[in-house]
Amino acid sequence: MSHATSVVPSPVILDWTHAAIGPLAPCVCCGKPALCRSPVKDVPCHKHCAETWITQHARDAGHLAQLIAAHTPRGGGR
């Protein structure tokens, strides 16, 4: 039996094609070294960590859409 808290049945895939690369710094989600920067927040974060966080924290389909929009750059990125 699963104890997952998410109501989202499928994984989230963010478009980070325009994400920046920076010096190694701890990922804001897992704490492991990350080169990738969130294209919206400009903080060190692995894409997989961001996708996992969204999947785990979405309360419903509407909230999922809000989280994806909040973590995806508008207008093709930076």
TORRO-766321 format. One record per atom (N, C-alpha, C): chain; z, x, y. Coordinates in Angstrom, 2 decimals, decimal comma. Atoms other than C-alpha are relative to their C-alpha. Example, Ala and Ser with C-alpha at 12.3 -4.5 7.8 and 13.67 -1.06 7.14 Angstrom:
! TORRO-766321
A:0,00:0,89:-1,19
A:7,80:12,30:-4,50
A:0,00:0,90:1,20
A:-0,06:-0,82:-1,19
A:7,14:13,67:-1,06
A:0,73:-0,77:1,09
***
This chain:
! TORRO-766321
A:0,00:0,84:-1,19
A:0,00:0,00:0,00
A:0,00:0,88:1,25
A:0,13:-0,78:-1,23
A:-0,97:1,32:3,40
A:1,04:-0,44:1,02
A:-0,96:0,30:-1,06
A:1,52:1,54:6,25
A:-0,60:0,28:1,37
A:0,68:-0,26:-1,28
A:-1,08:2,10:8,99
A:0,33:-1,11:0,98
A:-0,32:0,99:-1,02
A:-0,30:0,37:12,26
A:-1,24:-0,55:0,69
A:1,22:0,42:-0,68
A:-3,89:0,01:13,42
A:-0,60:-1,25:-0,64
A:0,73:1,17:0,49
A:-5,81:-3,25:13,14
A:-1,49:0,28:-0,03
A:1,40:-0,37:-0,07
A:-9,09:-1,37:13,51
A:-0,46:0,45:-1,38
A:0,39:-0,32:1,36
A:-10,92:-1,29:10,17
A:-0,88:1,24:-0,15
A:0,90:-1,14:0,13
A:-13,42:1,48:10,93
A:0,38:1,09:0,99
A:-0,35:-1,10:-0,90
A:-13,09:4,90:12,54
A:-0,73:-0,09:1,33
A:0,57:-0,05:-1,34
A:-13,77:5,43:16,22
A:-0,81:1,29:0,11
A:0,81:-1,19:-0,26
A:-16,56:7,83:17,20
A:-0,33:0,02:1,49
A:0,22:-0,13:-1,44
A:-16,51:8,94:20,83
A:-1,22:0,86:0,29
A:1,13:-0,83:-0,45
A:-19,52:10,36:22,68
A:0,54:1,06:0,96
A:-0,47:-1,11:-0,82
A:-18,31:13,71:23,94
A:-1,08:1,05:0,15
A:1,10:-0,96:-0,10
A:-21,75:15,30:24,26
A:0,08:0,84:1,28
A:-0,12:-0,74:-1,26
A:-20,83:16,39:27,79
A:1,40:0,57:0,20
A:-1,34:-0,57:-0,11
A:-17,33:17,66:27,02
A:-0,08:1,47:0,39
A:-0,06:-1,40:-0,43
A:-16,40:20,96:28,62
A:0,74:0,85:-1,03
A:-0,70:-0,98:0,83
A:-15,20:24,07:26,84
A:0,85:0,84:0,95
A:-0,89:-0,81:-0,83
A:-12,25:26,00:28,21
A:0,72:1,02:-0,86
A:-0,77:-0,97:0,78
A:-9,85:28,73:27,16
A:0,88:-0,73:-1,02
A:-0,87:0,59:1,00
A:-7,75:28,09:24,07
A:1,30:-0,48:0,66
A:-1,24:0,60:-0,51
A:-4,85:25,79:24,93
A:0,45:-1,04:-1,02
A:-0,48:0,97:0,98
A:-2,64:23,46:22,90
A:-0,62:-1,39:0,22
A:0,53:1,36:-0,03
A:-4,27:20,11:22,07
A:1,13:-0,94:0,41
A:-1,02:0,93:-0,47
A:-2,41:17,29:23,83
A:0,47:-0,95:-1,11
A:-0,38:0,88:1,11
A:-2,33:15,36:20,54
A:0,71:0,72:-1,13
A:-0,55:-0,66:1,19
A:-1,64:17,86:17,76
A:0,70:1,33:0,29
A:-0,65:-1,26:-0,36
A:-0,52:21,01:19,59
A:-0,70:1,25:-0,50
A:0,74:-1,16:0,50
A:-3,00:23,27:17,76
A:-0,98:0,47:1,07
A:0,92:-0,51:-1,02
A:-5,31:25,52:19,83
A:-1,32:-0,79:0,04
A:1,24:0,76:-0,18
A:-8,30:23,65:21,25
A:-0,83:0,63:1,11
A:0,95:-0,46:-1,02
A:-11,38:24,84:23,15
A:-0,56:-1,18:0,78
A:0,62:1,17:-0,59
A:-12,75:21,37:23,83
A:0,93:-0,66:1,02
A:-0,75:0,74:-1,02
A:-11,66:19,47:26,94
A:-0,47:-1,45:-0,02
A:0,36:1,40:-0,09
A:-11,55:15,70:27,12
A:-0,93:-0,17:1,19
A:0,94:0,13:-1,12
A:-14,59:14,78:29,25
A:0,48:-0,93:1,11
A:-0,52:0,92:-1,01
A:-12,60:12,12:31,11
A:1,28:0,54:0,63
A:-1,31:-0,45:-0,47
A:-9,11:13,60:31,38
A:0,05:1,50:0,31
A:0,06:-1,45:-0,19
A:-10,11:17,32:31,39
A:1,26:0,71:-0,50
A:-1,14:-0,65:0,63
A:-7,21:18,23:29,10
A:-0,44:0,51:-1,37
A:0,38:-0,50:1,32
A:-7,39:20,30:25,90
A:0,27:-1,05:-1,07
A:-0,14:1,03:1,03
A:-8,00:17,91:23,04
A:-1,14:0,12:-1,00
A:1,04:0,06:1,02
A:-9,86:17,93:19,74
A:-0,60:-1,41:0,00
A:0,67:1,29:0,05
A:-12,43:15,13:19,56
A:0,57:-0,86:-1,12
A:-0,56:0,72:1,14
A:-11,10:14,17:16,13
A:1,40:-0,55:0,33
A:-1,34:0,45:-0,37
A:-7,55:13,95:17,53
A:-0,07:-1,22:0,93
A:0,14:1,14:-0,91
A:-8,67:11,62:20,34
A:-0,46:-1,24:-0,76
A:0,50:1,13:0,79
A:-10,58:9,42:17,89
A:1,10:-0,57:-0,89
A:-1,10:0,45:0,85
A:-7,60:9,27:15,54
A:1,06:-0,72:0,82
A:-1,00:0,63:-0,86
A:-5,20:8,45:18,39
A:-0,44:-1,41:0,38
A:0,50:1,32:-0,38
A:-7,40:5,57:19,55
A:0,06:-0,96:-1,18
A:-0,02:0,85:1,19
A:-7,75:4,21:16,01
A:1,43:-0,45:-0,32
A:-1,38:0,32:0,34
A:-3,99:4,33:15,48
A:0,70:-0,87:1,03
A:-0,70:0,72:-1,05
A:-3,04:2,77:18,81
A:-0,67:-1,30:0,46
A:0,68:1,23:-0,40
A:-5,60:-0,03:19,20
A:0,72:-1,21:-0,62
A:-0,71:1,20:0,47
A:-3,83:-3,41:18,95
A:-0,96:-1,03:-0,58
A:1,00:0,97:0,46
A:-7,00:-5,45:18,46
A:-1,37:0,49:0,47
A:1,37:-0,43:-0,34
A:-10,77:-5,28:18,96
A:-0,20:0,16:1,51
A:0,13:-0,09:-1,46
A:-10,52:-5,91:22,72
A:0,68:1,25:0,54
A:-0,72:-1,19:-0,43
A:-7,93:-3,19:23,18
A:-0,74:1,26:-0,44
A:0,81:-1,12:0,49
A:-10,08:-0,86:21,06
A:-1,13:0,30:0,98
A:1,10:-0,18:-0,95
A:-13,01:-1,41:23,43
A:0,50:0,61:1,31
A:-0,57:-0,55:-1,23
A:-10,76:-0,66:26,43
A:0,33:1,49:-0,17
A:-0,35:-1,40:0,25
A:-9,48:2,57:24,86
A:-1,24:0,88:-0,10
A:1,24:-0,77:0,11
A:-12,98:3,73:23,96
A:-0,62:0,21:1,38
A:0,57:-0,12:-1,35
A:-14,23:3,01:27,50
A:0,81:0,98:0,86
A:-0,86:-0,87:-0,79
A:-11,25:4,85:28,99
A:-0,13:1,47:-0,39
A:0,11:-1,37:0,49
A:-11,99:7,96:26,92
A:-1,44:0,46:-0,20
A:1,42:-0,36:0,06
A:-15,78:8,06:27,25
A:-0,52:0,14:1,42
A:0,50:-0,18:-1,36
A:-17,47:9,47:30,36
A:-1,03:-1,05:0,38
A:0,97:0,96:-0,52
A:-19,46:7,07:32,50
A:-1,18:0,75:0,60
A:1,20:-0,60:-0,61
A:-23,00:7,87:33,58
A:-0,41:1,31:-0,60
A:0,47:-1,21:0,67
A:-23,67:10,57:31,02
A:0,89:1,20:0,15
A:-0,93:-1,12:-0,05
A:-20,63:12,70:31,62
A:0,07:0,64:1,35
A:-0,26:-0,72:-1,25
A:-19,85:15,30:34,23
A:-1,27:0,44:0,67
***
